[in-house]
Amino acid sequence: MSKPQPTLASNMSKFPSIASPKTTVGEAIEFMEKCRIRHLPVLSEGKVVGIVTERDLKSIELVRDAMHLIVGDVMTASPYRALVGTPL
Protein backbone atom coordinates (compact mmCIF):
# COMPACT_ATOMS: atom_id res chain seq x y z
CA MET A 1 0.00 0.00 0.00
CA SER A 2 1.37 3.43 -0.87
CA LYS A 3 1.41 6.39 1.50
CA PRO A 4 -1.05 9.17 0.78
CA GLN A 5 0.64 12.12 -0.91
CA PRO A 6 0.69 15.41 0.98
CA THR A 7 -1.31 18.19 -0.61
CA LEU A 8 -0.84 21.93 -0.88
CA ALA A 9 -3.36 22.38 1.93
CA SER A 10 -1.12 20.51 4.36
CA ASN A 11 1.75 22.92 3.66
CA MET A 12 -0.04 26.25 3.17
CA SER A 13 0.03 29.23 5.51
CA LYS A 14 -3.37 29.33 7.17
CA PHE A 15 -3.40 33.15 7.29
CA PRO A 16 -1.02 34.44 4.61
CA SER A 17 0.03 38.07 4.43
CA ILE A 18 -1.59 39.91 1.54
CA ALA A 19 -1.49 43.27 -0.19
CA SER A 20 -4.08 45.38 -1.94
CA PRO A 21 -3.44 46.73 -5.45
CA LYS A 22 -3.62 50.18 -3.81
CA THR A 23 -0.82 49.47 -1.29
CA THR A 24 2.16 51.71 -2.00
CA VAL A 25 5.50 50.19 -2.98
CA GLY A 26 7.02 51.78 0.12
CA GLU A 27 4.43 50.19 2.40
CA ALA A 28 4.89 46.79 0.74
CA ILE A 29 8.69 46.91 1.08
CA GLU A 30 8.48 47.93 4.73
CA PHE A 31 5.92 45.20 5.51
CA MET A 32 7.88 42.49 3.71
CA GLU A 33 11.11 43.43 5.49
CA LYS A 34 9.35 43.53 8.88
CA CYS A 35 7.71 40.13 8.34
CA ARG A 36 10.77 38.62 6.61
CA ILE A 37 8.78 37.49 3.58
CA ARG A 38 9.57 37.74 -0.12
CA HIS A 39 6.19 37.31 -1.81
CA LEU A 40 2.78 38.88 -1.31
CA PRO A 41 -0.42 37.75 -2.99
CA VAL A 42 -2.41 40.77 -4.17
CA LEU A 43 -6.14 40.56 -3.49
CA SER A 44 -8.97 42.71 -4.73
CA GLU A 45 -12.50 42.06 -3.50
CA GLY A 46 -11.34 38.75 -1.99
CA LYS A 47 -9.87 37.41 -5.24
CA VAL A 48 -6.21 36.94 -6.15
CA VAL A 49 -5.42 39.43 -8.90
CA GLY A 50 -1.63 39.29 -8.77
CA ILE A 51 1.54 38.66 -6.84
CA VAL A 52 4.34 41.02 -5.96
CA THR A 53 7.80 39.83 -5.02
CA GLU A 54 10.72 41.34 -3.20
CA ARG A 55 12.60 41.28 -6.51
CA ASP A 56 9.79 43.22 -8.26
CA LEU A 57 9.92 45.90 -5.59
CA LYS A 58 13.71 46.12 -5.32
CA SER A 59 14.05 46.46 -9.10
CA ILE A 60 11.99 49.66 -9.14
CA GLU A 61 13.19 51.03 -5.81
CA LEU A 62 15.69 53.33 -7.54
CA VAL A 63 13.10 54.88 -9.81
CA ARG A 64 12.26 58.44 -8.80
CA ASP A 65 9.13 58.47 -6.64
CA ALA A 66 8.93 54.65 -6.75
CA MET A 67 7.84 54.55 -3.11
CA HIS A 68 4.64 56.32 -4.12
CA LEU A 69 3.79 53.88 -6.91
CA ILE A 70 1.17 51.30 -6.02
CA VAL A 71 1.51 47.53 -5.96
CA GLY A 72 -1.08 47.25 -8.74
CA ASP A 73 1.40 48.98 -11.08
CA VAL A 74 4.27 46.56 -10.43
CA MET A 75 2.63 43.21 -9.58
CA THR A 76 2.54 40.21 -11.85
CA ALA A 77 -1.12 39.97 -12.83
CA SER A 78 -3.04 36.70 -13.05
CA PRO A 79 -0.42 34.47 -11.38
CA TYR A 80 -0.56 30.69 -11.69
CA ARG A 81 -2.88 29.23 -9.07
CA ALA A 82 -3.37 25.67 -7.85
CA LEU A 83 -6.21 24.05 -5.95
CA VAL A 84 -5.59 23.28 -2.26
CA GLY A 85 -6.09 19.57 -2.91
CA THR A 86 -3.29 19.45 -5.49
CA PRO A 87 -0.63 16.86 -4.51
CA LEU A 88 2.81 18.21 -3.80
N, C-alpha and C positions, 0 to 999 in steps of 0.2 A: 504494500500500500504506500502511495506517495504522500508526502507531507503537503498540507494545503499551502498554497503560495500566499505570501503577504500581499496586501493590496495598498494602494495609495492611502486609503483611509487610515490604515494602521500606522502610517508614518507622517501624516499631515499635522501641521500646527492646528490646534483646535480653535484658536483665536488669533489669526494672523494679523500683522500690522498692515494697514492699507493707506492709500492716499486718494484724494479726490483730484479730478482733472484740474480743479481750480487752486490746488495747493501750489505755493510758490516753490521754485527750485531751491531757494535758500532754506525754506522750512523743511523741505524733503531731505536736503543734505544734512541739516542739523539733526533731524529726527533719526535718520539712518545711522549717523555717527553715534548718537546717544544710545541707540538700541543695539548697535553693533550688527546691523543687517546690511545686505547688499542688494536686495530686490524688494520692490513694493508693488503689489497688485494695485491697479487703479480702478476704482469702482465709481460708477455713476448710476444712481437710482437702484442700487443693490446688484448691479450687473457688472461683471468684469469687462472693461472697455480697453484695457491696456496694461502694460507693465513698464516700470521705470527701474533702471538699474543704477548702481553706484557709478559704473562706467559711463552711462548716458549722461549723468549729472556732472561728473568730473570733466568730461570732454567739452562741455559748454561753459564750465565755470569761469574761464578766462575771457569769455565774450563780455563786452561792455553791457552792464545792466542785466547780466544773466540771472542774478539772484531774484530779479523781479519777473522773470518769465514764469509761466505756469507749467506744471507737470504735463498738462494736456498738449502742450507744444512740443515736448521732447520725448514723450513716452513712445513705446512701440505699441501701435494699435492692433487690436484683434490678435492677441497672443494665442499660441497653441494651448488648448485646454484638454484635460483628460477627466474621465468620470472617476469618482472616488472608489469605485469597485474595480478599477483597472489593476491587474496584477503588476507587481514591480518587476 
